[in-house]
Amino acid sequence: MSVITSIEDLRVLAERRVPRMFYQYADSGSWTESTYRANEADLAGIRLRQRVAVNLEHRSTRATMLGQDVAMPVAIAPTGLTGMQHADGEILAARAARDFGIPFTLSTMSICSIEDVAEGTNGHPFWFQVYVMRDRKFVERLIERARRANVSALVLTLDLPISGQRHKDIRNGLSAPPKLTLPNLLNIAAKPRWWWRMLQTRRRTLGNIVGHIEGMGDNALLSEWCARQFDPTLNWDDVRWIRRLWDGKLVLKGIQDAEDACIAAETGADALIVSNHGGRQLDGAPSSIVALPEIAEAVGHRLEVHMDGGIRSGQDVLKALALGAKGTYIGRSMLYGLGAMGEAGVTRALEIIQKELDLTMAFCGQTGLKAVDTRILYGAQYRAPAPALALAA
Ligand SMILES: Cc1cc2nc3c(=O)[nH]c(=O)nc-3n(C[C@H](O)[C@H](O)[C@H](O)COP(=O)(O)O)c2cc1C
């Protein structure tokens, strides 16, 4: 493909370059994938309100997330096994985010470790996502490692105490490193850029875990450990426990319900993320964009409300802001860029989204993001009050 103009172009290229097992790990949701599809479809269904004759000369997509100045209100979401989309994937994505001026969130289930990312970005602060595991001592050590690595926000994921089922992962026998069955070998052999780079790195397994737990190192044991370790007893007391352990910025990820959001607001967290885990957990849950407005209205005055799920363009970012999000995250839009072209691909994804955001905001009569609310949306359901927005005299 010669010219890349959209996230979809990056997706197509990633599908060509990344082994099927890992490409499909990214491009999949649980069971029927109805929530996965709804995340994108519901965003696409929202119409924007075009305005004209507004002075659009000086524009900016700058904003803040968690008090941090950002080039645009888009952070990179935590995604597991990112270093399997492309060798050293987490380090490359973190560098692209740093250079672009947006936050990068590292997953607990990453290939590159907390320390690898800190070293690979010269100590630039990043965000770290934590799962509450049964082994609480391991969680304490993980948080301590994050603190030492200059992590500036902790993102606690609440929607995976048990795992949704993804049919494609089961069929592909997903594992890191990949099991070298004949079909996997044949498929990997056809992706020379991927395996050539993968041979140059030593990072091919879960970097935050292997070597940090006694007796861990063997892959069979590792997958067993992960299956056993996700803690189905996870509850609000655990959230309060994490709040006590970590005195920096705390973000609660995976909230879909206004009642849960109200409880979250009592925990002392600084932000929550309206998220259905990219449609990978409860199939049948509403899309994030549909769940967002009620939650923003219920708790937006008490903590920052962020959103992820289905963001594939700057238009999507703007729609989320209009419906009450103070910030958004991209999972697959980043993964497709990474799988397609490594660090340059992540940078390209960010450039595409920022340009779309800038132009779309302008078409809606806005020169900045501060005044964006439901008035930029078209249609009676948004009860758009008469006049106007930003607005140059
Ligand atoms: C391949 C993949 C792996 C993921 N791994 C994690 C993870 O380890 N921790 C987590 O909190 N969320 C994880 N997520 C969910 C993302 O953080 C985010 O909520 C989701 O990707 C947003 O939807 P989007 O991909 O449509 O942007 C993962 C998502 C994907 C696609």
The ligand as a Gaussian input file, in Angstrom:
#p B3LYP/6-31G(d) Opt

LIG

0 1
 C       -5.356000      -6.776000      21.922000
 C       -5.904000      -6.071000      23.114000
 C       -5.349000      -6.316000      24.367000
 C       -5.840000      -5.653000      25.486000
 N       -5.234000      -5.843000      26.704000
 C       -5.625000      -5.103000      27.771000
 C       -4.928000      -5.177000      28.997000
 O       -3.934000      -5.909000      29.126000
 N       -5.375000      -4.438000      30.019000
 C       -6.462000      -3.601000      29.920000
 O       -6.832000      -2.926000      30.888000
 N       -7.119000      -3.486000      28.751000
 C       -6.729000      -4.202000      27.683000
 N       -7.378000      -4.060000      26.482000
 C       -8.481000      -3.084000      26.359000
 C       -7.930000      -1.715000      25.957000
 O       -7.218000      -1.118000      27.009000
 C       -9.059000      -0.752000      25.551000
 O      -10.027000      -0.734000      26.568000
 C       -9.712000      -1.115000      24.229000
 O       -8.744000      -1.589000      23.326000
 C      -10.402000       0.112000      23.643000
 O      -11.052000      -0.197000      22.446000
 P      -10.424000       0.050000      20.993000
 O       -9.424000      -1.054000      20.774000
 O      -11.603000      -0.066000      20.110000
 O       -9.771000       1.400000      20.979000
 C       -6.920000      -4.731000      25.353000
 C       -7.470000      -4.500000      24.095000
 C       -6.976000      -5.148000      22.985000
 C       -7.576000      -4.858000      21.627000

